Amino acid sequence: MKIGILTQPLLTNYGGLLQAYALQTVLKEKGHEAWVINRKYSKPTLILNIKSKVKRLLAKNVLRNSNLTINPNLNEEEIIAKHTNYFKNKYIHPITDEVFSDYEMNNMNALNFDAFIVGSDQVWRPRYSPNIYNYFLDFTNNTPNVLRISYAASFGVDNWEFTEEQTEYCSKLSQKFNAISVRENSGITLCEKHLNAPATHVLDPTMLLGVEKYKELIRNENEPQSQGTLMTYVLDNSEDKVKFIQDAAGNLNLKSFTVMQNAKLSGKSTIEDAVFPPVTKWLRGFMDAEFVITDSFHGCAFAIIFNKPFLALGNRARGIARFTSLLKLFNLEDRLILDDFSFNNKMIEKDINWNEVNKSLRKHQEISNLFLDKALIRL
């Protein structure tokens, strides 16, 4: 089949890029022609551009040493994302032209896809979406013969964030889906209660690929060894988390390192400080680590894929359900730390039984692949 994959805009998020790569790779390995739809947020308006320029002038010329974040212009965005764009351009293909609007989404039907798959990541979280209706495939309303599938769609949280109007229309759209799967077990309840649609719980696409596939990417780019042994991948930093990492490094006798931009673009930082490191450098971090500390869902996922002991710092702002659902699959709920980021030795004393984890991973890979195979059979 010719399949269109619709996921969140592919920017500088490592997990977002790798889940798109993984789902496309899996579909190709099954013999399909899989395209990623290059959905973008709306183009900046004149008013937003003026506001951004004013903020930039203030930060750079009036508050020169300020940490006031500056919205990058288009040229700066290209520089900041030069490494992540390299990965997208080299490894995520075929990919459509950029799509900025609902009108352009409607044009996707002209590419004669046999099926559309929505997923993965937080594609069903309205606040993160360019247009939540697109992610329930509203643009296929006039193409009745196309297959409509969600794979590992995530709401991000276990509570309902849709408005009444969004709920009503998305429920109607979901009735047209041939198969629905979600990434969190709480998503099953949300689908049944608010969309009146049955759903299956499946793995995040990144976990469908074996670790050797990621090591192959690292080898392809000749990625050098990491400069440390305690990998930290923290999206929302705080003094508590910094102290936690320092204490953990001391107790584990490991050198901490991170693979992130040095700083967001501001009056104090330079454009080079804001550049995101390569995706394969991020992957190499997991390969080299003896221990991982993260507040990211995909940070946890890749620690599991690479069989690295880890601790997850619960990130309520980005959704706890994502963590609890993932860790429960592998009986690793004790790796999650919530609210009180005070380090103690008990957190690292219990070893992870990787044989059992990998056994569970293989079982859920079979379930997830079976879902895809069945969903992609036209009756």
Secondary structure, DSSP 8 states (H G I E B T S, - for coil): -EEEEE-S--SS-HHHHHHHHHHHHHHHHTT-EEEEE-B------HHHHHHHHHHHHIIIIISTT---B----HHHHHHHTHHHHHHHHHHS-SB---B-SHHHHHGGGGG--SEEEE-SSSTT-GGG-S-TTGGGTGGGTT-TTSEEEEEEE--SSSS----HHHHHHHHHHHTT-SEEEESSHHHHHHIIIII----EE---GGGGS-HHHHHHHHHHTT----S-SEEEE-SS--HHHHHHHHHHHHHHT--EEE-S-SS-SBSSS-TGGG----HHHHHHHHHH-SEEEESSHHHHHHHHHTT--EEEE--GGG-SHHHHHHHHHTT-GGGEE-S-----THHHHS---HHHHHHHHHHHHHHHHHHHHHHT---
